[in-house]
């Protein structure tokens, strides 16, 4: 479901920008601070309702009262997603119909984003790794979204009871049933991912490193027993300590924690291979492939690694937006040059 037109008005440093991206590669080229990341951020906002960058109160361009974003999608209905924010008020619509939930945006514009906040998710917090895992599983199996929403609701109610000094028992059955279902879905997904991941990793510049990943469910033994065992500490801290919300995805190199064995560049490459495997699983499941956003494409990767990543992405035949300070060798697709928040030049060499 590629984006065929993007409109940005008063977002950060960009006063007005309209671009017509191509179905494949779209390179955003320019010096630091010219608005490349803001273009990617606009797409992220339209696809999820959220920015990955801090300072969301500064989203509106200085001196302006609102920002307005729009994306026309090349699907069967040629739909249009629009977003407008003024102060604390935000409106989101698809083809003129108001959207009230970010889940609806996830359906409208599937997206995989690489940015400063998640480029090193392999060595980041368990929460960040879990978020990446859940993203891939949501698009590979839409039933997972329902399980996750229901579980979060039950967990929220159980934690509220704990904060109020009430008995959390009435919510245990939902937390146990949904948490167990989520773990089963995650486990099946991990097992499917492993095959794709190992094939992708075998073609990577770091193929000599033996790597894999395992999933810890977020509790030990039986979940019902874990909730009973944790009841005293749950009441003390007013928080549920065992459950699917505590699951840990662990990456390993030579059988030990990858973060302790690999360099930053190797860890980034490991994360890339994992997320490429997620897209391969979505493709095999018949799901729509995501639009891919990559901020600072070349960061921490040598020439060989960058070429490998480009080849893997090219094979997916999906739409890609990649920001870089310089044009890579044999980039392919369209090139958009930016300066001071403006699109100053565009090229599309059919030979690329």
N, C-alpha and C positions, 0 to 999 in steps of 0.2 A: 504494500500500500504506500508507494512513494509519494513524497511531497512534490507537487508540480509548481507551487508558488508559495513564497513566504513573505509576509508583510510585517514590518516592525515599526512602531512609532513610539518615541520617547521612552525607550528602554535603556537604562544606564547611559552610556555615551552616544547611543544612536538616536538621532532625531527622526530620521526617516530613511527606511531602506526597504527595497523590494527586490527580490531575486527569484529567478526561475531555475531551480536546480535540475540536474539531469538524473535519470534513473539509477546510474551507477555511482562513480566517484565524484565528489564535489569538494575541491580543495579551497580552503579559506586561507589566503596568504597575506602576510603583513607583519610589521614589527609588533612588539609587545604593546598592549594597551590600545590597539586601534579598533577593537570591537569584535575580533574573531570569536572569542569565548561568549560574547553576548549573543551572537547569532545562534550558537549552539544552545545557549541558555534559553533563548526564545522557543526553540523547538522542544526543549525539555519541559518548559512551563506548559506548552500546549499539549504535551503528551502525558503529563503527570499532575499538573497543577502546582508543581513545586519547583524551586530552584535548588541546585546542588551547592550554590555559593552562599557564603555568609552575607549578612547585610541586606536581607530582603527588603527592609524598609527603604533602601536606597535604589530599589529597582526603577522607580520613576526618575526620569532624567531631571537633573537639577534645573529649576526654573519652570518645570511643567507640572500640571495638576493630575495627569493620568498617563498610563501607557496603554497601548492597544496592539494586540498581536493577532495574526490570522494565518492560517495554512489551508491551502486547497489540496485535497488528496485525490490521487488518480485511482479511485476505485470505481465500482460499477455505477455509483450514484454521483460521482464527482463531488463529494461532500466538502464542506467548509467548516473548519473549527475556528472560532473567534474567542478572544479573551480581552477583557477590559478591566483595568483597576484604577480607582480613584480613591485616595486615602485608604481606609480600611475596607472599602466596599469593592467586591470583585464579582464580575459577571462572566460566565462561560456559556457558550452556546455552540450547538452543531446544527448547521442548516437552519438557523433561526430559532431552534428549540433550546430552551434553557437546560443546562446540565448542572445537577446539584451534587454529584459525587465524582471524586477523582477516579473511581473504578470505571466509570463510563468513558473517561479519557483513555484509560489503558486499553480498552476495547477498540477505540476509534483509531489510535495511532500507536501501535506497538513500537517500543524503542529500547535500544540498548545503549547506554551512555558510559563512556570512559572519561573520567575527569580527575582532578586533583583529590577529590574526596574519596574515590574508590579505586584508583589505579593500583594501590597496594593493599587491597582487601585481604590478600593471602596472609599478610602479617599484621592485619588490623584486628579490631575487636571481634569477639564471637558474634556480636550483633551485626556487624557489617558483613561478615561472611554469610551469616544466616539470611540477611537481606538479599544478597546476590543469589543464593540458592533458591530462595522463595520466588524471586523474579523469574528464573528460568522454568521452575516447576509450574508457576501460574500460567505461562503461555503454552507449555507442553500439555497441560491437563487443566481445562477450565473448571473442573469440579473442585480443584484445590482452592480456588478463590473463595468458594462458599465455605469450605472447611475452615479456612484461615479467618474469615470474617466472623463466623460463629464462635470459633475458639476465642478470639480476641474479646468478643462481647462477654462470654462466660468468665474469662479471666478478669476482665475489668470489674464485673459484678462481685466476684470472689474477693478481689483486692479491696473493693469498696466496703464489703462486709468486715474485713479484717481491720480496716482503718476506723470503722465505727464501733469496734469491739463486739461485733455480732458473730454468731456462729456461721462459718463459711461452708458448712456441710451441704446446704441446699444446692450449692454450685459445683460440688465435687463430681457428680455424675457427668455433667456436661464437659467439665475440664478433662476428666478421664477419657470419656468416649471420643471426644473430638481430638484430644491430644494423641491418643493411640492411633486414630485414623490418619492424622497428619504425619506421624512417624512412619506409618506403613507407606504412605504416598511418597514421602521423602526417600525412604529406603529403596523403593522401586525405581525412583528417578535416579538416585545415585548409582544403582547397578547399571542402568542404561547408559548413564554418562560415562562410566569408566571405560567402556569399549571405545566410544568416540574419542575420549580424551587421550587414551594411550596411542591411538592411531595418529592423532594430530601431533602429540608430543614427539612421536618417533620421527616425524619429519622436521622437527624444530632444530635450531642451532645448538640446543642443549640436550639433545637426545641421549647422550651418554649418561646423563644423570637419571637414576632410577627414582621416579616420583609417583605418588598416588595420593588418595585422600580417603578419609573415613568419616563417618557421621556418628556422633554420640547423641542419644535421644534427648538429653536434658533431665534425666532421672536415672536412678539405679534400681534394678529389680523391677517390681510391678509398680505402676504409677499410683494405684490406689494405696498401696502400702507406703509409698514415698510421701504422699500427701498426709497420711496419718502420722508418719514418723516426723515430718517437718512441722506439725501443727504448732508446737510451742514457739519455734523460731519464726514461723509465719506470723503468729500473733504479735511477737515482740517487734518485728520490723514492718508489720502491716503490708506484707508482700508475699506472693506465692513463689517459693524457691525451687520447686520442681515442676517440670512440664515442658511442652513443646517450645515454649518461648525461651527456654534455656538450652536448646539444642546447640551443639558445637560441631561445625565442619572443620576438620583438621587436615592440613596438607602436610605430607611427609616426603622427605628426601633421604634415601638410604635408611628408611625406617624410623627416622627421627624428625622432630619438628622442622619443617622447611625453613622457617624464619631463622633458625639457628645454624642452618647449613649453607644457605644460598645468599648471593649478593643481591642488592636491590634490583639490578637489571635482570637477574635470573628469576627473582620473585615476580617481577612484572611480567616476564615471559610466561611463567607458570600460570599466572592469573589470566593472561590472554588465551592460553590453550584451553583453560577451563571454560571460559565464556564462549569461545568458538565451539566447544563441544556442546554447550547449552543450545546454541543456535542450530547445530546439526540435529539435536534431538527434536527441536521444534519442527524442523523441516521434515523429518521422518514421520512426525505425528500429523502432518498435513496442516500445521498452523501457519498463519501468515508470518513471513520473516520480518524481523524488526528493522526499522531504520536505525543505523548505527551512527553515533556521535563520538568523535575522538578529539579531545582537547590536548594540544601539545603532542602531536603524533610521534615525534622522534625522541621524546624524553627518555633517557636512560637506555636506549636501544642502539646497538651498533648497526652498521650498514646491512650486515647479513640478517640480523633479526628483523629489521624493518622490511627488507625484501620478502622474508618468509611471511610476515604478518600480512603484507599487501597481497601476496599470492593466495593466502588462505581466505582473506576477505573477498578477493576477486572471484574465487570459486563459488562463493555463496550466492552471487548474483543478486545482491540486495542493495539498497541505497545507502551511501556512506557520506557523511560530512566530517571532514578531517581538517583541523586547524594546525598550521605550521608557520614558522617564520621564514621558511624557504621551501622552494619546490623540490620534492624528492625526484630522484632519477626515474625516468619513465613513469610519471604519476598516473596517467590514464584519466579520462573523464574531463570534467569542467574545472576551470581554475577561476576563482573570484579573488581579486586583489582589493584589500581594504586599507583605508587610511583615514584617521581621525573620525571614525564612526561612519564612514561613507564607503559605498561600493564605487571604486574608481575605474575598474577595468574588469572585463570578463573575457575568457577565451575558452574555446572548446575545440581541441584538435582531434578530428576524427581518427587520426592515425594512432592516437595514444591508447 
